[in-house]
Amino acid sequence: GKTALLHALASSDSGQIHNTDSIRLLLEGGADVRAATKDGDTVFTYVIYLLGEMPYSRTDEEAEAIESFCFRVTQLLLAHGANPSECPASESLTHFCLKSFKEYFPLLRFLLESGAAYNCSLHGPSCWSGFHITFEHLCWHLSRLDDETYSTDLIQKGQTLLELMMASSQAIQLPSNFEVNTSSCRSHGEKVQTLFCSLKQLECSPQALKHLCRVFIRQRLKPWPVDDKIKALPLPDRLKWYLLIDHGAAGHED
């Protein structure tokens, strides 16, 4: 059986995605965000299902409505203590968004900036790792696509994602013996290798002061969203850009 909250989420399909108020009221009334069905369905099972339906939407408006609904519901769930990075990976919203980070980047950014773990929150990077998934996604797409505009956008989002994960804590967690083979990345192999080397350097070397400051400032500016709070700081634009972590922003070099 399903709890009232799980039932409300399960009834939210592409034809009925306007019951956010019902979900909010249930959560405010103390609904258990950790409840699961006997089949293992959790509160995020239904969000993941809806997001997976987006590519098959009949219109752009329908896809946007689904995305907006999933974003609002995820905000509500996290505000009431739901963990999007739990095991198994198939029920983890963070894992799902990482696997297709270009398509679900705004939601993934929200998850990370809200404190979601970028690894399995139960078993750590030995179970699944955001860094591993990101590089796997990058290399897979770059090996198959010749569209330079798409590839550039993908790499920019990948770099932003990597830095968001790196900026979430002073010490990063990588899988043991983590390596990346960039031979399939065509003309972008050097860029991907540079991203990987910066990650490994952060793991193996003492953290730079600017990195520690970025971690500290971003942590102090939570909860999400932090962008407007960073822009309001009395700092030079270059430092604000470093704190914002947005490699798609115009007018700045990497």
N, C-alpha and C positions, 0 to 999 in steps of 0.2 A: 504494500500500500504506500501511498504518498501522503506526506504532511500537506497542510493547506498551502504552505509556501512552495513546495515542490510541484503541487498541482497547478498553482498559478503560473509558475515558470513553464511547466510542460504545456499549458494551454496557450502559450504565447508563440504562435507560428506566424508565418509570413502574411497570413490573412487577418491576424488579430494580435497586434503588437501595441495596444494602447492601454494595457492594464498595469502600467507602472505604479499608479496610485494604490492599487490593491496590494502589490508587492511591498510598497513602502509602508503601508498600514500594518501589514503582517509583521514586517521587521520591527517596526516601532512597538508592536505589541508583544515582542519577545520571541518571535519565530526562530527556531534553531537553524542557523546557517550551516551547521555541520551534519544535519540529517541526511540520510541516504536511503534509497529503496533497497529491497533485498537483492536487486540486480546490480547494485553499486552505483546507481545514478545519483549525482549530487546536484547542488544548486548550479554548478558550472556546466554540467552535462548539457543543459538546455540552451545555455548561452553559446556554447561551442557548436551545438547543432544549428542554431540560427545563423551564426557567422558562416558556417559551412554552406548554408543555403544562399548566401549573398551572390555568388557568381552565377547562380541560376535564376536570379530575379528577372521578371519580365520587363521591368523598366528601371531606369536609373533612380527614379524616385522611390521605388520599392526597396532597392538596395540601400539607399540612404536612410530610409525609415528603419530598416532592420539594424543598420550600424548604429544609428542614434539610440534606438531602444536598448541594444546590448550595452552601449556605453553607459547609459543612465542606470540600468540595472546593476552593472558591475560596480559603479560608484556606490550604490546603495548597499550591495553585498559586502564590499570592503569596509564601508563605514560601520558595519555591524559585525566585523570580525571574521569574515570569510577569508580563507587562505587559497589563493589561486595557483599556488605552486606545490600543492600536495601530490603525493602518489595516489593512484598510478598516473603515468604520464598522459594516458588517454582522457583522464578527467581533469587535467590541469589546464586552465585557461592560459597561463603564462607559456607553457610548453606549446600549446596550439598556436598562439600568436607568434612565437619565435620561429616556428616551422615555416611561416609565410609572413615574415616581418614587414616586407614591403607593402603587402595588402592591408595588414592590420596595425600599421605603425602607430597611429594616434592612440589606439587602445593599449598597445604594448608600452608605449611611453608612459601613459597614465599608470599602468600597473607598476612599472619600475619606480616611478617617482612617488608612488604611494607606499613604497616599501616592500613590494613583492620580491621574493627571492628569485634570483636568476638561475639557480640550481634547484634540484629537488629539495624541498624544505625538510624532508624526513631523512633522506639518505645522502644528501650532498651531491657533488659533481660525479661521483662514481655511478649514480643512477642516471641522471641526465643533466647536461650542462648547457647553459645559455651560450657560453662562448663556443662550445663545440658545434651546437646547432647553427649558430650564426655563420661560422666559417663554412660549414657544410652547405648551407643554403646559398651562400655567396658563390662558392666554387661550382655548385651544380648548375646554377643559372648562367654564370659566366661561360661555362663550357658549352652551352647550347644556344646562346643568343648572339646575334650579330648587330643588334640594335644598340648603337653607341649611346643614344640618349637614355634608353632604359638602363643600360649597364652603368652609366655615370650616376644616375639617380639611385640605383641599387647600392653602389659602393658608398655613396654619401650617407644613405640611410644605415648601411651596415656599420660605417665608422661612427655615426652618431649613437647607434645602439650599443656598440662596444664601449664607448666612452660613458654612456649612461650606466652600464653595468659596472665599469671600473670606478665610477664616481659614487657608487652606492655604499662603499665601505672602504676603510683604509687598506685592508689586505684583501686581495682578490683570491678567489678559489677556482682553481683549474683542475680538470681531470689529471690523474697521474700519467706521465709520459705523453702529454698532449702535443701533437704535431699536426701540421697542415701541409698537404701536398697541393701546391699551386700550379702544377704543370698543366692542368686542364683549363686554367683560367684565361687562356689565349693571351691577348695583348695586355690584360689587366693583372697578370700574375705578379708583377713587381709591386703593384699597389697593394694587393692582398697580402703579399709577403711582408711588406712594410707594416701593415696593420698588425700582423701576427707578431712581428719582432717587438713592436712597442708593447704589446701585451705581455710577452715573455720577459721583457726587460723590467716591467713593473712588478712581475712576480718575483724575479730573482734579485733585484737591486733594492737598496733603501729608497723609499718613496720620496720623490721630490717635494719640496716645500709647497710649490704651487698646486700639486695634486692633493696634498693633505688639506690645504686651505679650501680647495674646491669641494672636497668631501665634507669638510666641517660646515662651510657656509650653506651648501645645499641641504644638509641635514637640519640646520637650524631654521631654514626657511620653510620647511614642511609644515602643514600638509599641502598636498597638491591643490592648485597649480602653483608652481614656483616662478614661472616666467615673469609675471608682472612684478613680483617682489624683487627679482633680480634687476629688472629694468629700473626700478625705483631707487636702487642703491647709488650712493654718491661715488661712483667709480667711472674711470674712462671706458669708452665703448668697447675697446679691445678686451678689457678684463670682463666686462659684462658678457661679451660673446663667449669667452672661455667658460664662464660659469653657466651660461644657457645651454651649451652643448647642442648646437644645431649646425651641422655641416652642409645643410641645404640653404642656409641663409646667404643672401646676395651681399656682395660687397666685402667679403672677408676671404682670406686665403686660409688653407688648412694649416 
